[in-house]
């Protein structure tokens, strides 16, 4: 029966193997500043695991995704106005 220690998230992320594999990368978030992320778990030609960009804010890409899905601009505006979809990056204060 396979077994191993059960660790909390902070213990797992501080594990020497995680550090040796450089799995934690930094990226710049537009609201929070520098944040740590889990990098791509595979590496190609020993390339860096750097995050290309931070996770999107709520509604940041709603309009372009709905446009690509074929929704007309008037319907997208109505969906946003009625609170059915989030649209545009909300103003969020850093904690």
N, C-alpha and C positions, 0 to 999 in steps of 0.2 A: 504494500500500500504506500503510494507516494505521500510524502508529507514535508512540510517546511514551516518555519515560524510564520505566524500571522502578525503583520505589521500595520500600524496606522499609516495613513497617507503621508504624513510628514516624515515618518521613519523610512518608508519606501523611497520617497524622493531624495532623502539624504543618504541612501545606501551607496557604498563605495562603487558598486558596479554602475549605478546610474551616473555617478560623477565621472567614472572612467570612460563611459560611452558618450559623455557629453549630451545627455538626453534632454537637459533643461536648457532652453534658449531664451534670450530676451527679445522683446519687441517693444516698439513705441505705440502706446494706445493714445488716441486723441483726447481722452478725458482723464485717464488714470496715470499717464506718463509711462515710465518703464515698467513692464510687467514680465513675469516669468511664464513660459509656456512649455509644454511637452513638445519637443521637436519631432520631426519625422523619424520613425524608428529604424529606418534603413538608410544607408549612406551609399552614394554612387561615386566611385573613384575617390574615396576618402574626402568627399566634399563636405562643406559645413552643413550643419542642420539648422541654419538660421531661418527664422520665420520671415516670410516674404512681406507679410502685412498682418496687422492685428485682426481679431475677430470683428465682424461688422457690428455696428450699433443697431439697436432695434429700429427697423424700418429703413435702414440706410440704402438698401438695394431694392426695396419693394416695387418702386415705379418701373425700373428697368426690367425686372423679372416679369412683372405682369405685362409689360409691353411685348417682351419676347414671347410670352404665352398667347399673344394675340388680343389682349384686352385693349379697347379704345381708350384714349386719354380721358374722355368724359366719364366713362365707367370707373376708371381708376380713381379719379377725383371724388366721385360719389362714394366709393368704397372707403376711401380715407376719411371723408367728411362724416360718414355714418359710423366711424370707428370699427369697421369690419377688418381693415388692415392697417398696420402701422405704416406711416409714410414720412420719410425724411428723418434725419438724425435728431433725436430729442436732445434737449439741453439737460445734461445730467451733471450734477456736482460730484466731484470726487469725494470719497468718504473721508 
